[in-house]
């Protein structure tokens, strides 16, 4: 455990759900885990006890699923085991996705079709998921290459790898439900007769939705607040001038209004208490990165120049795309704050320099 983690209270200790099994974490809330074929090797998903009216307006008991896992045989197999052994012979009534990233929405269509149930998501996340699942140009893959080149990627090997890489999103999210019910910041959702408040977050994804049950202070935080790692905050080709860091830090502060003893159920890592502490840790983390970037920008720097400042370890091409996006996000935040100026150089690369060094 690193020093920052020791400041948090992991309420279940080292308990982890086994594949295809659940662990009860709060009244009516069950925790399950699905594997991922990435360095981040798991995602936490949630089963919520629920009751909804059927077509005859009769209340039916069952389950609401929060987040879905990626679309692959292993994840489907884990879900099938869960359906057979963990649902207490009750049906799934609806599916919720916190945001559009593949590990959260990949099997949404399969789950909704299997149980013939509605799909819930924010409008911003749903639109992005539909767009990326369709493989539209600019959303993912080689079409993003000019964005990376403009921000300093010049290594011929990496450029060749990116050029040859097909859009991987549709392989992990082959389909998204063709209709949805909108989740919206400031609104609430009744689940099993209890109110879950909806809290939007920005910077990590277009319109992330976390769910907070005020009755007993339980927060399904999605990727907005993670205990062990800092959420990726990136600028991508489709929104090339976005201040993602600023949006993310502002979003984090919305969670400070929740009680200090709130039980946080994150998408990666273990359930914990210490929400306010973790928010402060994340603010400190980003300020330290911003200070590093500010120091480096005494001379003109591209986002690619900043990557080894923020990420000194060796990165593969997949990791590099996120690292470059995060480096650019920190440059953009300082640029938006008026601390850096930005200029497209004659070589076609965009570089940033401190205002006090620009002349």
C-alpha positions in Angstrom: 0.0 0.0 0.0 1.4 3.4 -0.9 1.4 6.3 1.6 -1.6 8.0 0.1 -3.7 4.8 0.3 -2.9 4.4 4.0 -4.9 7.6 4.5 -8.0 5.9 3.2 -10.2 3.3 5.0 -10.7 0.2 2.9 -13.8 -0.9 4.7 -13.7 -4.5 3.4 -10.0 -5.0 3.9 -8.5 -7.3 1.3 -11.9 -8.9 0.3 -12.4 -9.2 -3.4 -15.3 -10.8 -5.3 -14.4 -14.0 -7.1 -15.1 -14.4 -10.8 -18.8 -14.7 -11.4 -19.6 -14.0 -7.7 -20.8 -11.0 -5.7 -19.9 -9.4 -2.4 -22.5 -7.4 -0.4 -21.1 -3.9 0.3 -24.2 -2.0 1.5 -27.9 -2.7 1.9 -29.2 -3.8 -1.5 -25.8 -3.2 -3.2 -23.6 -6.0 -4.5 -20.1 -5.7 -5.8 -18.7 -7.8 -8.7 -15.5 -7.7 -10.7 -14.8 -8.4 -14.3 -11.3 -8.8 -15.9 -9.8 -6.5 -18.4 -7.0 -7.3 -21.0 -5.2 -4.1 -20.1 -2.6 -2.9 -17.5 -5.7 -1.9 -15.6 -6.8 -5.5 -15.2 -10.3 -5.2 -13.7 -13.5 -3.2 -13.5 -15.9 -3.1 -10.6 -19.6 -3.4 -11.5 -22.6 -3.2 -9.2 -25.9 -5.0 -8.8 -28.6 -3.0 -7.0 -31.8 -4.5 -5.6 -34.7 -2.9 -7.4 -38.4 -3.0 -8.1 -40.1 -1.5 -11.2 -43.6 -1.7 -12.6 -44.2 -4.0 -15.6 -46.5 -3.5 -18.6 -49.5 -4.3 -16.3 -48.3 -1.7 -13.8 -47.4 -4.4 -11.3 -44.3 -4.0 -9.2 -41.6 -6.6 -10.1 -38.6 -7.3 -7.9 -35.3 -7.7 -9.6 -31.9 -6.0 -10.2 -30.4 -2.9 -11.7 -27.0 -3.3 -13.2 -24.5 -0.4 -13.0 -21.8 -0.7 -15.7 -21.2 -3.6 -18.0 -17.7 -4.7 -18.7 -16.1 -5.0 -22.2 -17.6 -7.2 -24.9 -15.6 -10.5 -24.9 -16.3 -14.1 -24.2 -14.7 -14.1 -20.7 -17.0 -11.2 -19.6 -20.1 -12.8 -21.1 -19.2 -16.0 -19.3 -18.8 -14.2 -16.0 -22.2 -12.6 -16.4 -23.8 -15.9 -17.3 -22.4 -17.5 -14.1 -23.7 -14.5 -12.2 -27.2 -14.8 -13.7 -27.3 -18.5 -12.8 -26.0 -18.3 -9.3 -26.3 -14.8 -7.8 -29.6 -13.2 -8.9 -31.8 -15.2 -6.4 -33.9 -16.2 -9.4 -34.9 -12.5 -9.9 -34.7 -10.7 -13.3 -32.5 -7.8 -14.4 -34.8 -4.8 -14.7 -32.6 -2.1 -16.2 -28.9 -1.3 -17.1 -27.1 1.9 -16.2 -23.7 3.0 -17.6 -21.8 5.7 -15.8 -19.9 6.7 -19.0 -18.9 5.7 -22.5 -15.5 4.0 -22.0 -15.4 0.4 -23.3 -15.1 -1.3 -19.9 -18.3 0.5 -18.7 -20.5 0.2 -21.8 -19.1 -2.7 -23.8 -21.8 -5.3 -23.1 -24.7 -2.8 -22.6 -26.5 -3.9 -25.8 -26.0 -7.6 -25.0 -27.4 -7.2 -21.5 -30.3 -5.0 -22.6 -31.3 -7.5 -25.3 -30.8 -10.5 -23.2 -33.2 -9.2 -20.5 -35.3 -6.9 -22.8 -34.7 -3.9 -20.5 -34.1 -0.2 -20.9 -30.7 1.4 -20.9 -29.8 4.5 -18.8 -27.0 7.0 -19.6 -26.3 10.7 -19.9 -27.0 12.2 -23.3 -23.3 13.2 -23.8 -22.0 9.8 -23.0 -24.6 8.0 -25.1 -23.8 10.2 -28.1 -20.1 9.5 -27.8 -20.7 5.7 -27.3 -22.9 5.5 -30.4 -20.4 7.5 -32.5 -17.3 5.5 -31.4 -19.1 2.2 -31.6 -19.9 3.0 -35.2 -16.2 3.7 -35.9 -16.9 7.2 -37.3 -13.7 9.0 -38.6 -12.0 11.2 -36.0 -13.5 9.3 -33.0 -10.6 6.8 -32.7 -7.8 5.1 -34.5 -5.6 6.4 -37.4 -7.8 9.5 -38.0 -6.4 10.9 -34.7 -2.8 10.8 -36.1 -2.7 14.4 -37.2 -3.7 15.5 -33.7 -0.8 13.6 -32.2 1.6 14.9 -34.9 0.5 18.5 -34.4 1.3 18.0 -30.7 4.8 16.8 -31.3 4.8 13.1 -32.2 7.6 12.6 -34.7 8.9 9.1 -34.0 8.5 7.2 -37.3 8.0 3.9 -35.6 5.2 5.2 -33.4 3.6 7.0 -36.3 3.6 3.8 -38.3 2.1 1.9 -35.4 -0.7 4.4 -35.0 -1.3 4.6 -38.7 -1.7 0.8 -38.8 -3.9 0.5 -35.8 -7.5 0.0 -36.5 -10.1 1.7 -34.3 -10.3 -0.6 -31.3 -13.4 0.8 -29.7 -15.9 -1.1 -31.9 -14.1 -4.4 -31.0 -14.8 -3.8 -27.3 -18.2 -2.1 -27.8 -19.7 -3.7 -30.9 -23.1 -2.2 -30.3 -24.9 0.3 -28.0 -28.6 0.1 -27.3 -30.5 1.9 -30.0 -32.5 4.0 -27.4 -31.8 5.2 -23.9 -33.3 7.0 -20.9 -31.5 10.1 -20.0 -29.5 10.6 -16.7 -28.9 14.3 -15.9 -27.0 16.2 -13.3 -29.1 17.4 -10.4 -31.9 14.9 -11.1 -32.4 11.7 -9.1 -33.3 8.1 -9.9 -35.5 5.9 -7.6 -34.0 2.5 -7.2 -35.8 0.1 -4.8 -37.7 3.0 -3.4 -34.5 4.9 -2.4 -33.4 8.1 -4.1 -30.0 8.1 -5.9 -28.9 11.6 -6.8 -27.1 12.0 -10.1 -23.8 13.9 -10.2 -22.2 14.8 -13.5 -18.4 14.9 -14.0 -16.3 16.2 -16.8 -12.7 15.9 -18.0 -12.4 12.2 -18.0 -15.3 11.6 -20.3 -18.0 13.8 -21.9 -20.7 13.7 -19.2 -19.9 11.1 -16.6 -22.7 10.3 -14.1 -22.0 9.2 -10.5 -24.9 8.0 -8.3 -25.3 9.0 -4.6 -27.7 7.4 -2.2 -28.2 10.0 0.5 -30.3 7.7 2.7 -27.1 5.9 3.9 -24.4 7.9 2.1 -23.3 5.5 -0.6 -21.6 6.8 -3.7 -21.1 4.9 -6.9 -18.2 7.1 -8.2 -17.5 5.5 -11.5 -14.1 6.7 -12.7 -14.4 10.2 -11.2 -12.9 9.2 -7.8 -10.5 6.2 -7.7 -8.6 5.2 -4.6 -5.3 4.0 -6.0 -4.7 5.7 -9.3 -5.5 9.1 -10.7 -8.2 9.2 -13.4 -6.9 9.8 -16.9 -7.7 13.3 -17.9 -6.9 13.8 -21.6 -7.4 16.1 -24.7 -8.3 14.1 -27.8 -8.6 14.9 -31.5 -12.3 15.3 -31.4 -12.2 18.2 -28.9 -8.6 19.5 -29.5 -8.8 22.8 -27.4 -10.5 21.4 -24.3 -9.4 22.3 -20.8 -9.9 18.8 -19.5 -7.9 19.3 -16.2 -9.9 22.4 -15.3 -13.2 20.6 -16.0 -12.1 17.6 -13.9 -10.9 19.5 -10.9 -14.1 21.6 -10.9 -16.1 18.4 -11.1 -14.2 16.8 -8.2 -15.2 19.7 -6.0 -18.9 18.9 -6.4 -18.3 15.8 -4.3 -17.0 17.8 -1.4 -20.6 18.5 -0.4 -21.1 14.8 0.4 -20.6 13.7 4.0 -17.0 12.8 5.1 -18.1 9.2 6.0 -19.6 8.5 2.5 -18.9 5.0 1.3 -17.2 5.3 -2.1 -17.7 2.5 -4.6 -15.2 3.1 -7.4 -14.9 1.5 -10.8 -11.3 0.4 -10.1 -9.7 -0.5 -6.7 -11.6 -1.3 -3.6 -14.5 0.4 -1.7 -13.3 3.0 0.7 -14.1 5.8 3.1 -12.1 9.0 2.9 -13.7 10.8 0.0 -12.6 14.3 1.1 -9.1 13.1 1.7 -8.9 11.5 -1.7 -10.2 14.6 -3.5 -7.5 16.6 -1.8 -4.9 14.0 -2.9 -6.1 14.3 -6.5 -5.9 18.1 -6.4 -2.4 17.9 -5.0 -1.4 15.4 -7.7 -2.5 17.6 -10.5 -1.0 20.7 -9.0 2.4 18.9 -8.8 2.1 17.9 -12.4 1.1 21.5 -13.4 4.2 22.8 -11.5 6.4 20.3 -13.4 4.9 21.4 -16.7 5.3 25.1 -15.8 8.9 24.6 -15.0 9.6 22.7 -18.3 7.9 25.5 -20.3 10.6 28.0 -19.6 11.5 26.9 -23.2 8.9 26.1 -25.8 7.5 22.6 -25.3 5.1 20.4 -27.3 2.9 17.9 -25.5 5.2 15.1 -26.7 8.1 17.0 -25.0 6.1 17.0 -21.8 5.3 13.3 -21.8 8.7 12.2 -20.3 8.4 14.9 -17.8 5.1 13.5 -16.5 5.7 9.9 -17.4 9.4 9.0 -17.2 8.8 5.2 -17.6 8.8 3.6 -21.1 5.4 3.6 -22.7 3.9 1.4 -25.5 1.9 3.0 -28.2 -1.4 2.5 -26.4 -0.1 4.1 -23.2 1.5 6.9 -25.2 -1.8 8.0 -26.7 -3.2 8.5 -23.2 0.0 10.0 -21.8 0.2 12.5 -24.7 -3.5 13.4 -24.2 -2.9 14.0 -20.5 0.3 16.1 -21.1 -1.7 18.2 -23.5 -4.5 18.5 -20.9 -2.1 20.0 -18.4 -0.6 22.4 -21.0 -4.1 23.5 -21.9 -5.1 24.2 -18.3 -2.0 26.5 -17.9 -2.8 28.1 -21.2 -6.5 28.6 -20.2 -5.2 30.2 -17.0 -3.1 32.7 -19.0 0.2 31.3 -17.7 1.4 29.8 -21.1 1.1 31.1 -24.6 0.6 28.7 -27.6 2.1 28.9 -31.1 2.1 26.7 -34.1 5.7 26.5 -35.3 6.9 26.4 -38.9 7.4 22.6 -38.5 3.7 22.2 -37.9 4.1 21.4 -34.2 2.2 23.3 -31.5 4.4 24.5 -28.7 3.7 26.2 -25.4 6.0 28.5 -23.4 5.7 30.5 -20.2 4.4 34.0 -20.7 7.4 35.4 -18.8 9.7 33.5 -21.3 7.8 34.3 -24.5 9.7 37.4 -25.4 
